[in-house]
């Protein structure tokens, strides 16, 4: 398999033949990106690195199957983000405390996703999003952009599922009022 194959070709070669070069190319293309995205969600670099390795290990072993019905980056993100949630859930209170401390430490630093979210240029949406509180933006980011369920977002954000629902409702209401 050449290094210039499409993502689909690389995945087919990995699944069918266990093609190591195809796997290395897929890893080279997506591991840095996945690592950066996950580090926006978890301040523990070691935990993120483990999750990235587990994600690609699932691809190599075939336990994660690509159905060719979306882009590969989105598919890898779903695997990685769910694995991160599983790790955080298993880490219990210690993991939530680490996340809370990381959020406090980095609350003035916008993640790449927050900068993109704030930079959306459709009417007044960018301004309305910027005016949302960080808590409301975080819920929208987790549920809308990352496509997580309420329960997954709750685990990721370290808040109860009911709080995720309430914040999502408040964010939608505030956006509707500002964009009306």
One Martini backbone bead per residue (centre of mass of N, CA, C, O) as a GRO file, in nm:
protein
  180
    1UNK     BB    1   0.096   0.036   0.023
    2UNK     BB    2   0.062   0.355  -0.018
    3UNK     BB    3   0.091   0.678   0.129
    4UNK     BB    4  -0.151   0.794  -0.085
    5UNK     BB    5  -0.389   0.679   0.021
    6UNK     BB    6  -0.682   0.657   0.114
    7UNK     BB    7  -0.848   0.611   0.392
    8UNK     BB    8  -1.015   0.371   0.291
    9UNK     BB    9  -0.776   0.208   0.182
   10UNK     BB   10  -0.627   0.181   0.446
   11UNK     BB   11  -0.853   0.034   0.605
   12UNK     BB   12  -0.878  -0.207   0.415
   13UNK     BB   13  -0.582  -0.304   0.448
   14UNK     BB   14  -0.598  -0.352   0.749
   15UNK     BB   15  -0.843  -0.549   0.755
   16UNK     BB   16  -0.745  -0.761   0.536
   17UNK     BB   17  -0.395  -0.763   0.586
   18UNK     BB   18  -0.243  -0.606   0.806
   19UNK     BB   19  -0.122  -0.332   0.709
   20UNK     BB   20   0.134  -0.159   0.841
   21UNK     BB   21   0.170   0.088   0.652
   22UNK     BB   22  -0.121   0.180   0.661
   23UNK     BB   23  -0.130   0.223   0.964
   24UNK     BB   24   0.102   0.431   0.984
   25UNK     BB   25  -0.038   0.638   0.802
   26UNK     BB   26  -0.291   0.680   0.968
   27UNK     BB   27  -0.143   0.768   1.222
   28UNK     BB   28   0.007   1.010   1.100
   29UNK     BB   29  -0.255   1.166   1.017
   30UNK     BB   30  -0.431   1.141   1.318
   31UNK     BB   31  -0.287   1.148   1.598
   32UNK     BB   32  -0.229   1.453   1.640
   33UNK     BB   33  -0.523   1.544   1.615
   34UNK     BB   34  -0.646   1.367   1.840
   35UNK     BB   35  -0.469   1.469   2.065
   36UNK     BB   36  -0.554   1.766   2.055
   37UNK     BB   37  -0.856   1.723   2.105
   38UNK     BB   38  -0.830   1.566   2.378
   39UNK     BB   39  -0.669   1.795   2.529
   40UNK     BB   40  -0.927   1.979   2.532
   41UNK     BB   41  -1.065   1.758   2.751
   42UNK     BB   42  -0.770   1.676   2.877
   43UNK     BB   43  -0.493   1.747   3.092
   44UNK     BB   44  -0.394   1.447   3.075
   45UNK     BB   45  -0.150   1.342   2.874
   46UNK     BB   46  -0.129   1.040   2.945
   47UNK     BB   47  -0.426   0.972   2.902
   48UNK     BB   48  -0.442   1.061   2.609
   49UNK     BB   49  -0.225   0.874   2.495
   50UNK     BB   50  -0.373   0.615   2.574
   51UNK     BB   51  -0.630   0.668   2.406
   52UNK     BB   52  -0.494   0.680   2.133
   53UNK     BB   53  -0.378   0.397   2.142
   54UNK     BB   54  -0.652   0.250   2.181
   55UNK     BB   55  -0.778   0.347   1.920
   56UNK     BB   56  -0.565   0.221   1.723
   57UNK     BB   57  -0.587  -0.066   1.831
   58UNK     BB   58  -0.880  -0.107   1.741
   59UNK     BB   59  -0.815  -0.081   1.444
   60UNK     BB   60  -0.604  -0.307   1.418
   61UNK     BB   61  -0.793  -0.539   1.550
   62UNK     BB   62  -1.106  -0.469   1.451
   63UNK     BB   63  -1.307  -0.354   1.680
   64UNK     BB   64  -1.308  -0.115   1.475
   65UNK     BB   65  -1.551  -0.028   1.233
   66UNK     BB   66  -1.564   0.089   0.912
   67UNK     BB   67  -1.856   0.196   0.707
   68UNK     BB   68  -1.831   0.434   0.494
   69UNK     BB   69  -2.038   0.691   0.629
   70UNK     BB   70  -1.779   0.879   0.668
   71UNK     BB   71  -1.539   1.030   0.816
   72UNK     BB   72  -1.250   0.935   0.970
   73UNK     BB   73  -1.220   1.153   1.182
   74UNK     BB   74  -1.499   1.116   1.312
   75UNK     BB   75  -1.462   0.819   1.385
   76UNK     BB   76  -1.212   0.857   1.568
   77UNK     BB   77  -1.345   1.056   1.761
   78UNK     BB   78  -1.562   0.867   1.870
   79UNK     BB   79  -1.371   0.663   1.987
   80UNK     BB   80  -1.191   0.851   2.164
   81UNK     BB   81  -1.414   0.994   2.332
   82UNK     BB   82  -1.532   0.734   2.455
   83UNK     BB   83  -1.271   0.639   2.589
   84UNK     BB   84  -1.237   0.884   2.768
   85UNK     BB   85  -1.496   0.848   2.923
   86UNK     BB   86  -1.428   0.572   3.038
   87UNK     BB   87  -1.179   0.666   3.193
   88UNK     BB   88  -1.316   0.885   3.363
   89UNK     BB   89  -1.526   0.702   3.489
   90UNK     BB   90  -1.310   0.509   3.621
   91UNK     BB   91  -1.170   0.752   3.790
   92UNK     BB   92  -1.374   0.928   3.907
   93UNK     BB   93  -1.316   1.169   4.131
   94UNK     BB   94  -1.026   1.216   4.042
   95UNK     BB   95  -1.096   1.293   3.748
   96UNK     BB   96  -1.284   1.532   3.813
   97UNK     BB   97  -1.076   1.696   3.968
   98UNK     BB   98  -0.870   1.723   3.740
   99UNK     BB   99  -1.065   1.869   3.548
  100UNK     BB  100  -1.133   2.110   3.727
  101UNK     BB  101  -0.843   2.213   3.752
  102UNK     BB  102  -0.793   2.248   3.449
  103UNK     BB  103  -1.017   2.453   3.400
  104UNK     BB  104  -0.908   2.668   3.594
  105UNK     BB  105  -0.624   2.694   3.463
  106UNK     BB  106  -0.771   2.728   3.146
  107UNK     BB  107  -1.009   2.946   3.130
  108UNK     BB  108  -0.846   3.171   2.949
  109UNK     BB  109  -0.807   2.936   2.748
  110UNK     BB  110  -0.876   2.868   2.431
  111UNK     BB  111  -0.977   2.641   2.240
  112UNK     BB  112  -0.998   2.547   1.925
  113UNK     BB  113  -1.304   2.501   1.929
  114UNK     BB  114  -1.378   2.777   2.055
  115UNK     BB  115  -1.260   2.947   1.826
  116UNK     BB  116  -1.437   2.830   1.605
  117UNK     BB  117  -1.709   2.881   1.732
  118UNK     BB  118  -1.659   3.197   1.750
  119UNK     BB  119  -1.597   3.208   1.416
  120UNK     BB  120  -1.865   3.194   1.317
  121UNK     BB  121  -2.019   3.320   0.989
  122UNK     BB  122  -2.352   3.338   1.074
  123UNK     BB  123  -2.426   3.615   1.119
  124UNK     BB  124  -2.473   3.644   1.480
  125UNK     BB  125  -2.356   3.380   1.604
  126UNK     BB  126  -2.078   3.452   1.709
  127UNK     BB  127  -2.170   3.661   1.919
  128UNK     BB  128  -2.367   3.476   2.073
  129UNK     BB  129  -2.154   3.266   2.158
  130UNK     BB  130  -1.966   3.457   2.315
  131UNK     BB  131  -2.203   3.540   2.527
  132UNK     BB  132  -2.176   3.286   2.643
  133UNK     BB  133  -2.112   3.095   2.877
  134UNK     BB  134  -1.879   2.858   2.934
  135UNK     BB  135  -2.085   2.640   3.025
  136UNK     BB  136  -2.270   2.655   2.774
  137UNK     BB  137  -2.055   2.610   2.558
  138UNK     BB  138  -1.959   2.330   2.655
  139UNK     BB  139  -2.227   2.187   2.603
  140UNK     BB  140  -2.251   2.251   2.303
  141UNK     BB  141  -1.988   2.124   2.217
  142UNK     BB  142  -2.045   1.833   2.316
  143UNK     BB  143  -2.337   1.795   2.172
  144UNK     BB  144  -2.297   1.928   1.886
  145UNK     BB  145  -2.003   1.897   1.782
  146UNK     BB  146  -1.933   1.603   1.919
  147UNK     BB  147  -2.203   1.422   1.961
  148UNK     BB  148  -2.292   1.384   2.244
  149UNK     BB  149  -2.444   1.269   2.490
  150UNK     BB  150  -2.563   1.355   2.783
  151UNK     BB  151  -2.404   1.145   2.945
  152UNK     BB  152  -2.126   1.194   2.814
  153UNK     BB  153  -2.109   1.496   2.881
  154UNK     BB  154  -2.125   1.463   3.186
  155UNK     BB  155  -1.863   1.307   3.217
  156UNK     BB  156  -1.672   1.504   3.073
  157UNK     BB  157  -1.769   1.763   3.263
  158UNK     BB  158  -1.855   1.675   3.562
  159UNK     BB  159  -2.177   1.652   3.541
  160UNK     BB  160  -2.491   1.628   3.548
  161UNK     BB  161  -2.732   1.547   3.324
  162UNK     BB  162  -2.936   1.766   3.410
  163UNK     BB  163  -2.736   2.001   3.365
  164UNK     BB  164  -2.699   1.963   3.067
  165UNK     BB  165  -2.993   2.010   2.988
  166UNK     BB  166  -3.024   2.291   3.112
  167UNK     BB  167  -2.790   2.430   2.958
  168UNK     BB  168  -2.895   2.370   2.675
  169UNK     BB  169  -3.161   2.521   2.707
  170UNK     BB  170  -3.037   2.798   2.778
  171UNK     BB  171  -2.868   2.829   2.521
  172UNK     BB  172  -3.097   2.816   2.315
  173UNK     BB  173  -3.259   3.051   2.426
  174UNK     BB  174  -3.040   3.268   2.402
  175UNK     BB  175  -2.997   3.237   2.097
  176UNK     BB  176  -3.284   3.297   2.006
  177UNK     BB  177  -3.300   3.584   2.126
  178UNK     BB  178  -3.043   3.702   1.973
  179UNK     BB  179  -3.151   3.602   1.669
  180UNK     BB  180  -3.447   3.746   1.648
   0.00000   0.00000   0.00000
